[in-house]
């Protein structure tokens, strides 16, 4: 998932403002899509109470972006959309369409659409943010590199590997040069490139990149950092593909436990870990362990992401495949009808 990272010192303001946004949504104000003034006015009031002085438009825009980013990190995607739209509208009106904070808001909204599987809505926003960041910040600014990586991730998710590959390779070189090879953004790009190599049948190179990313991430970021957990998840997936089931299970269990603790049981990354562990158990013939995990993952994905999200469809197809293996063909057909899908890991 694309990273969102907005730094703002007044964290207590953000926590309170998030509660306001949720209340704002609950009262039905989200129907006025893109409405920014109620949130902006309240954030302004809270910032002034916190700091003792009236905030400028930039501080308010950053606070609104932080609200959206925190909702994203919590997996509160339905609540995030009106917050992200409000942040974008406020920044466009007060700071201009190419101000860095406006482009951050644009990137955040694109990331939301990408995560929800709305690729057609995400792509033009990512392209717009990338073009504007290149113009205003330069081709090797960290924000520009973030946009390159995000666009490449979108293409990769759509199977557009020829378009994704040059973007990832260019981003990796630039991130390494500008940010260093132990920076989370660099390691995230390294992960994406490794998965792309694996999709091309270059598993040895993919494995080497992930082992390199694991070592750097554990040393620089710690064992439970989100980037480290993503690397371990991807490495486990390659171990699984190689038939190294014991090593894969150990990593999948570690990632699942850490994500449950850090993100909660219904965050999409936690749910994805359930699906992956169930896949492993199914491959080993441990159907009794796989079945409840698939059922739990499917129910959670349907609640959090919706019935038509790619992750939901993948998990539904995986569960149907297990039913077929068990000879429960009626249940498999009922589960998939009218949808069809291919099994895979997340």
C-alpha positions as CSV (number, residue, x, y, z in Angstrom):
1,X,0.0,0.0,0.0
2,X,1.3,3.5,-0.8
3,X,2.7,5.3,2.2
4,X,1.2,8.5,3.6
5,X,3.4,10.5,5.9
6,X,2.6,14.0,7.0
7,X,4.6,15.5,9.9
8,X,2.8,17.8,12.3
9,X,3.9,18.5,15.9
10,X,0.5,19.1,17.4
11,X,-0.6,15.5,17.7
12,X,-3.2,16.2,20.4
13,X,-5.0,18.5,17.9
14,X,-5.0,15.8,15.3
15,X,-6.4,13.2,17.7
16,X,-9.2,15.5,18.7
17,X,-9.8,16.6,15.1
18,X,-10.2,13.0,14.0
19,X,-13.0,12.6,16.4
20,X,-14.6,15.7,15.0
21,X,-14.3,14.4,11.4
22,X,-15.9,11.1,12.5
23,X,-18.8,13.1,14.1
24,X,-19.0,15.3,11.0
25,X,-19.4,12.1,8.9
26,X,-21.9,10.5,11.2
27,X,-24.2,13.5,11.0
28,X,-24.5,13.1,7.2
29,X,-22.4,16.1,6.2
30,X,-20.3,13.8,4.0
31,X,-23.0,14.1,1.4
32,X,-21.6,17.5,0.6
33,X,-18.6,15.9,-1.0
34,X,-15.5,18.1,-0.9
35,X,-17.0,20.4,1.7
36,X,-13.9,21.8,3.6
37,X,-15.1,24.7,5.7
38,X,-16.6,22.9,8.7
39,X,-13.5,20.7,9.2
40,X,-11.1,23.6,8.4
41,X,-12.8,26.0,10.9
42,X,-12.7,23.4,13.6
43,X,-9.1,22.5,13.0
44,X,-8.2,26.2,13.0
45,X,-9.9,26.7,16.4
46,X,-8.1,23.7,17.9
47,X,-4.7,24.7,16.6
48,X,-5.1,28.2,18.0
49,X,-6.1,26.8,21.4
50,X,-3.1,24.5,21.3
51,X,-0.5,27.0,20.2
52,X,-1.9,30.3,21.4
53,X,-1.8,31.9,18.0
54,X,-3.9,31.8,14.9
55,X,-2.6,29.2,12.4
56,X,-1.9,30.1,8.8
57,X,-3.5,28.2,5.9
58,X,-0.5,26.0,5.5
59,X,-0.7,24.7,9.1
60,X,-4.4,24.0,8.7
61,X,-3.8,22.2,5.4
62,X,-1.1,20.1,7.0
63,X,-3.4,19.2,9.9
64,X,-6.2,18.2,7.5
65,X,-3.8,16.1,5.6
66,X,-2.7,14.4,8.8
67,X,-6.2,13.6,9.7
68,X,-6.8,11.9,6.4
69,X,-3.4,10.1,6.6
70,X,-4.2,8.8,10.1
71,X,-7.6,7.5,9.0
72,X,-5.8,5.7,6.2
73,X,-3.3,4.1,8.5
74,X,-6.1,2.9,10.8
75,X,-7.9,1.3,7.8
76,X,-10.9,3.7,8.2
77,X,-11.3,4.1,4.5
78,X,-15.0,5.1,4.4
79,X,-14.3,7.8,7.0
80,X,-11.1,8.9,5.2
81,X,-12.7,9.8,1.9
82,X,-14.6,12.9,3.0
83,X,-11.7,14.0,5.1
84,X,-9.3,13.6,2.1
85,X,-11.7,15.5,-0.2
86,X,-12.0,18.3,2.3
87,X,-8.3,18.6,2.7
88,X,-7.8,18.7,-1.1
89,X,-10.4,21.3,-1.6
90,X,-9.1,23.5,1.2
91,X,-5.5,23.3,-0.1
92,X,-6.5,24.0,-3.7
93,X,-8.6,27.1,-2.6
94,X,-6.1,28.5,-0.1
95,X,-2.7,27.4,-1.3
96,X,-3.1,26.8,-5.0
97,X,-3.2,23.6,-7.1
98,X,0.5,23.0,-7.2
99,X,1.4,23.8,-3.6
100,X,3.3,20.8,-1.9
101,X,0.5,20.4,0.6
102,X,-2.1,20.3,-2.1
103,X,-0.2,17.7,-3.9
104,X,0.1,15.7,-0.7
105,X,-3.7,15.8,-0.4
106,X,-4.0,14.7,-4.0
107,X,-1.6,11.8,-3.4
108,X,-3.5,10.8,-0.3
109,X,-6.8,10.7,-2.1
110,X,-5.2,8.6,-4.9
111,X,-3.8,6.2,-2.3
112,X,-7.3,5.7,-0.9
113,X,-8.8,4.9,-4.3
114,X,-5.9,2.6,-5.0
115,X,-6.3,0.7,-1.7
116,X,-10.0,0.4,-2.3
117,X,-9.3,-1.2,-5.8
118,X,-10.7,1.9,-7.7
119,X,-7.7,1.9,-10.0
120,X,-9.4,4.0,-12.7
121,X,-10.0,6.8,-10.2
122,X,-6.5,6.5,-8.7
123,X,-4.4,6.7,-11.9
124,X,-5.3,10.2,-13.0
125,X,-4.7,11.6,-9.5
126,X,-1.3,9.8,-9.3
127,X,-0.3,11.1,-12.7
128,X,-1.4,14.6,-11.8
129,X,0.6,14.6,-8.5
130,X,3.7,13.2,-10.3
131,X,3.6,15.7,-13.1
132,X,3.1,18.7,-10.7
133,X,5.8,17.4,-8.3
134,X,8.3,17.1,-11.1
135,X,7.6,20.6,-12.2
136,X,7.6,22.3,-8.8
137,X,10.0,20.1,-6.7
138,X,12.3,18.4,-9.2
139,X,12.7,14.8,-10.4
140,X,14.6,13.6,-7.4
141,X,12.7,15.2,-4.6
142,X,11.5,12.6,-2.1
143,X,7.8,13.6,-2.8
144,X,8.4,13.1,-6.6
145,X,10.0,9.7,-5.9
146,X,7.0,8.7,-3.7
147,X,4.7,9.5,-6.7
148,X,6.8,7.4,-9.0
149,X,6.7,4.5,-6.6
150,X,3.0,4.9,-6.1
151,X,2.2,5.0,-9.9
152,X,4.4,1.9,-10.4
153,X,2.6,0.1,-7.6
154,X,-0.7,0.8,-9.3
155,X,0.6,-0.5,-12.7
156,X,1.9,-3.6,-10.9
157,X,-1.4,-4.3,-9.3
158,X,-3.1,-4.1,-12.7
159,X,-0.5,-6.5,-14.2
160,X,1.0,-3.7,-16.3
161,X,4.5,-4.9,-15.6
162,X,6.2,-3.3,-18.6
163,X,5.0,0.1,-17.5
164,X,5.8,-0.6,-13.8
165,X,9.3,-2.0,-14.2
166,X,11.2,1.1,-15.5
167,X,9.5,3.3,-12.9
168,X,10.5,1.0,-10.1
169,X,14.1,0.6,-11.3
170,X,14.5,4.4,-11.7
171,X,12.8,5.0,-8.3
172,X,15.1,2.5,-6.5
173,X,18.3,4.2,-7.9
174,X,17.1,7.7,-7.0
175,X,15.8,6.7,-3.6
176,X,19.1,5.0,-2.8
177,X,21.0,8.1,-3.9
178,X,18.8,10.7,-2.2
179,X,17.4,8.9,0.9
180,X,19.9,6.0,1.4
181,X,19.3,2.3,1.0
182,X,17.9,1.8,4.5
183,X,15.2,4.4,4.2
184,X,11.6,3.0,4.4
185,X,10.7,4.4,0.9
186,X,13.8,2.8,-0.6
187,X,13.0,-0.5,1.0
188,X,9.4,-0.3,-0.1
189,X,10.5,0.2,-3.7
190,X,12.9,-2.7,-3.3
191,X,10.0,-4.9,-2.2
192,X,7.9,-3.9,-5.2
193,X,10.7,-4.6,-7.6
194,X,11.4,-8.0,-6.1
195,X,7.7,-9.0,-6.6
196,X,7.9,-7.7,-10.2
197,X,11.0,-9.8,-10.9
198,X,9.2,-12.9,-9.4
199,X,6.3,-12.3,-11.8
200,X,8.8,-12.4,-14.6
201,X,10.1,-15.7,-13.5
202,X,13.3,-14.3,-12.0
203,X,12.8,-15.8,-8.6
204,X,16.4,-16.0,-7.6
205,X,16.8,-12.3,-8.2
206,X,13.6,-11.6,-6.4
207,X,14.7,-13.7,-3.4
208,X,18.0,-11.9,-3.2
209,X,16.4,-8.5,-3.2
210,X,14.0,-9.5,-0.4
211,X,16.8,-11.0,1.7
212,X,18.7,-7.7,1.2
213,X,15.6,-5.7,2.2
214,X,14.9,-7.9,5.2
215,X,18.4,-7.4,6.6
216,X,18.4,-3.7,6.0
217,X,14.9,-3.2,7.4
218,X,15.4,-5.2,10.6
219,X,18.6,-3.3,11.3
220,X,17.4,0.2,10.5
221,X,13.7,0.1,11.3
222,X,13.2,-2.7,13.8
223,X,11.5,-6.1,13.7
224,X,7.9,-4.8,13.9
225,X,8.1,-1.8,11.5
226,X,5.5,-2.0,8.8
227,X,8.1,-2.0,6.1
228,X,9.9,-5.0,7.8
229,X,6.6,-6.8,8.1
230,X,5.8,-6.3,4.4
231,X,9.2,-7.6,3.5
232,X,8.7,-10.7,5.7
233,X,5.3,-11.3,4.2
234,X,6.7,-11.1,0.7
235,X,9.6,-13.4,1.6
236,X,7.3,-15.9,3.1
237,X,5.3,-15.9,-0.1
238,X,8.4,-16.8,-2.1
239,X,9.3,-19.5,0.4
240,X,5.8,-20.9,0.0
241,X,6.2,-20.9,-3.8
242,X,9.5,-22.7,-3.4
243,X,7.9,-25.4,-1.2
244,X,9.8,-24.2,1.9
245,X,6.6,-24.4,4.0
246,X,8.2,-24.4,7.5
247,X,10.1,-21.2,6.8
248,X,7.0,-19.7,5.2
249,X,4.7,-20.6,8.1
250,X,7.1,-19.1,10.7
251,X,7.2,-15.8,8.9
252,X,3.5,-15.7,8.1
253,X,2.7,-16.3,11.8
254,X,5.1,-13.6,12.9
255,X,3.7,-11.1,10.5
256,X,0.1,-11.9,11.5
257,X,0.8,-11.5,15.2
258,X,2.6,-8.2,14.7
259,X,-0.1,-6.8,12.4
260,X,-2.9,-7.8,14.8
261,X,-1.1,-6.0,17.6
262,X,-0.1,-2.9,15.7
263,X,-3.0,-2.4,13.3
264,X,-5.9,-4.4,14.8
265,X,-7.7,-7.5,13.6
266,X,-9.7,-5.8,10.8
267,X,-7.0,-3.8,9.1
268,X,-6.7,-4.9,5.5
269,X,-3.0,-5.9,6.0
270,X,-4.0,-8.1,9.0
271,X,-6.8,-9.7,7.0
272,X,-4.4,-10.3,4.1
273,X,-2.1,-12.2,6.5
274,X,-5.0,-14.5,7.4
275,X,-5.6,-15.3,3.7
276,X,-1.9,-16.0,3.1
277,X,-1.6,-18.3,6.1
278,X,-4.8,-20.1,5.0
279,X,-3.2,-20.5,1.5
280,X,-0.2,-22.2,3.1
281,X,-2.3,-24.6,5.2
282,X,-4.4,-25.5,2.1
283,X,-1.2,-26.3,0.1
284,X,-0.1,-28.6,2.9
285,X,-3.5,-30.3,3.1
286,X,-4.2,-28.9,6.5
287,X,-7.8,-28.1,5.5
288,X,-9.1,-27.9,9.0
289,X,-6.8,-25.0,9.8
290,X,-7.3,-23.3,6.5
291,X,-11.1,-23.2,6.5
292,X,-11.7,-20.9,9.5
293,X,-9.0,-18.5,8.4
294,X,-10.5,-18.2,4.9
295,X,-14.0,-17.6,6.4
296,X,-12.7,-15.0,8.8
297,X,-10.7,-13.2,6.1
298,X,-13.6,-13.2,3.7
299,X,-16.1,-11.8,6.2
300,X,-13.6,-9.1,7.3
301,X,-12.7,-8.1,3.8
302,X,-16.4,-7.8,2.9
303,X,-17.0,-5.6,5.9
304,X,-13.9,-3.4,5.4
305,X,-13.4,-3.2,1.7
306,X,-16.7,-4.3,0.2
307,X,-17.8,-7.4,-1.7
308,X,-16.3,-6.4,-5.1
309,X,-12.8,-5.3,-3.9
310,X,-10.0,-7.4,-5.6
311,X,-8.8,-8.7,-2.2
312,X,-12.3,-9.8,-1.3
313,X,-12.7,-11.6,-4.7
314,X,-9.3,-13.3,-4.3
315,X,-10.2,-14.6,-0.8
316,X,-13.6,-15.7,-2.0
317,X,-12.0,-17.6,-4.9
318,X,-9.5,-19.2,-2.5
319,X,-12.3,-20.4,-0.2
320,X,-14.2,-21.8,-3.1
321,X,-11.1,-23.7,-4.2
322,X,-10.8,-25.2,-0.8
323,X,-14.5,-26.3,-0.9
324,X,-13.9,-27.9,-4.3
325,X,-10.8,-29.8,-3.0
326,X,-13.0,-31.1,-0.2
327,X,-15.7,-32.2,-2.7
328,X,-18.1,-29.5,-1.5
329,X,-18.9,-28.4,-5.1
330,X,-22.3,-26.9,-4.3
331,X,-20.9,-24.6,-1.7
332,X,-18.0,-23.6,-4.0
333,X,-20.4,-22.7,-6.8
334,X,-22.8,-20.8,-4.5
335,X,-19.8,-18.8,-3.1
336,X,-18.5,-17.8,-6.5
337,X,-21.8,-17.3,-8.4
338,X,-22.0,-14.9,-10.2
339,X,-18.3,-14.0,-9.6
340,X,-15.3,-15.9,-10.7
341,X,-11.7,-15.4,-9.6
342,X,-8.2,-16.7,-9.4
343,X,-6.5,-17.8,-6.2
344,X,-3.5,-15.9,-5.0
345,X,-1.8,-14.5,-2.0
346,X,-2.1,-10.9,-0.8
